[in-house]
Amino acid sequence: MSVLISVDQLKEGMILQAPAKNKYGQVLLAKGAVLQPQHKRLLGMWGITTIVVFDENENDEIPVYDQRVIAQATETLSKRIAWLPENAFEKDLLDMAVKQLLKRQAQGEH
């Protein structure tokens, strides 16, 4: 299973499930890379805050998002748009936008 995590949660030996790209689209770490402690610094230097890693405990392909990552994506989206949901339909719309942002981040787009 693929899991989108904060770079702060990176642990030695984790395996990337999607390439880590900088804002110019250059691949910094390829899919399948075995992560090392120094990668946290590299990713941080390039402003990469989330990565997609392989979760060896699961076998399906439904992504799971850490609550901190969801909160960060919501904050990022809120900075891009000057709007707060006023009803349940608008809240659903915001949730869909957050999920789309997380999906794009998982694919290496920022």
C-alpha positions as CSV (number, residue, x, y, z in Angstrom):
1,M,0.0,0.0,0.0
2,S,1.1,3.5,-0.6
3,V,1.1,5.9,2.3
4,L,1.6,9.7,2.0
5,I,3.7,10.9,5.0
6,S,5.4,14.0,6.1
7,V,9.1,14.1,5.5
8,D,9.5,14.5,9.3
9,Q,8.2,10.9,9.6
10,L,10.9,9.5,7.2
11,K,12.7,6.5,8.7
12,E,15.7,4.7,7.4
13,G,14.8,1.8,5.1
14,M,11.5,3.1,3.9
15,I,10.9,2.7,0.2
16,L,9.6,5.4,-2.1
17,Q,6.5,4.5,-4.0
18,A,6.6,7.7,-6.1
19,P,9.6,9.8,-7.2
20,A,10.4,12.8,-5.1
21,K,10.6,15.8,-7.5
22,N,11.6,19.4,-6.9
23,K,9.4,22.3,-8.0
24,Y,11.0,22.2,-11.4
25,G,10.0,18.6,-12.0
26,Q,13.5,17.2,-11.6
27,V,13.6,13.8,-9.9
28,L,15.6,14.0,-6.7
29,L,14.9,10.4,-5.6
30,A,13.5,7.8,-7.9
31,K,10.6,5.5,-7.2
32,G,12.0,2.5,-5.3
33,A,14.7,4.4,-3.6
34,V,15.6,3.0,-0.1
35,L,15.5,6.1,2.2
36,Q,18.4,7.1,4.4
37,P,18.6,9.7,7.1
38,Q,20.4,12.2,4.8
39,H,17.4,12.1,2.4
40,K,15.4,14.0,5.0
41,R,17.8,16.9,4.7
42,L,17.9,16.8,0.9
43,L,14.1,16.8,0.7
44,G,13.9,19.7,3.2
45,M,16.4,21.8,1.2
46,W,14.2,21.5,-1.8
47,G,11.0,22.3,0.1
48,I,9.5,18.9,-0.2
49,T,7.2,18.3,2.8
50,T,5.5,15.0,1.9
51,I,6.6,11.7,0.2
52,V,4.8,8.5,-0.8
53,V,6.3,5.4,0.7
54,F,5.5,1.7,0.6
55,D,3.7,0.3,3.6
56,E,4.7,-3.3,3.9
57,N,1.8,-4.1,6.3
58,E,-0.9,-3.7,3.6
59,N,-1.4,-5.0,0.1
60,D,-4.1,-2.9,-1.4
61,E,-3.5,0.3,-3.3
62,I,-5.8,2.7,-1.5
63,P,-3.7,5.6,-0.2
64,V,-3.8,6.4,3.5
65,Y,-3.1,9.9,4.7
66,D,-1.6,10.9,8.0
67,Q,-3.8,13.5,9.8
68,R,-0.8,15.9,10.0
69,V,-0.5,15.6,6.2
70,I,-4.2,16.3,5.7
71,A,-4.0,19.3,8.0
72,Q,-1.0,20.6,6.1
73,A,-2.8,20.1,2.7
74,T,-5.8,21.9,4.0
75,E,-3.7,24.8,5.2
76,T,-1.9,25.0,1.9
77,L,-5.2,25.0,0.0
78,S,-6.7,27.7,2.4
79,K,-3.7,29.9,1.5
80,R,-4.4,29.5,-2.2
81,I,-8.1,30.4,-2.0
82,A,-9.7,33.0,0.2
83,W,-12.9,31.1,1.0
84,L,-14.2,29.1,3.9
85,P,-17.1,26.6,3.5
86,E,-20.4,27.7,4.9
87,N,-22.5,24.5,4.6
88,A,-22.1,20.8,4.2
89,F,-21.9,20.9,0.4
90,E,-19.1,23.4,0.5
91,K,-17.3,21.4,3.1
92,D,-17.5,18.4,0.8
93,L,-16.1,20.5,-2.0
94,L,-13.2,21.6,0.2
95,D,-12.6,17.9,1.2
96,M,-12.5,16.9,-2.5
97,A,-10.0,19.7,-3.2
98,V,-7.8,18.6,-0.4
99,K,-7.8,15.0,-1.6
100,Q,-6.9,16.2,-5.1
101,L,-4.0,18.2,-3.7
102,L,-2.8,15.1,-1.8
103,K,-3.1,13.0,-4.9
104,R,-1.0,15.6,-6.9
105,Q,1.6,15.7,-4.1
106,A,1.8,11.9,-4.1
107,Q,2.4,12.0,-7.9
108,G,5.3,14.4,-7.3
109,E,3.5,17.5,-8.4
110,H,3.7,20.5,-6.0
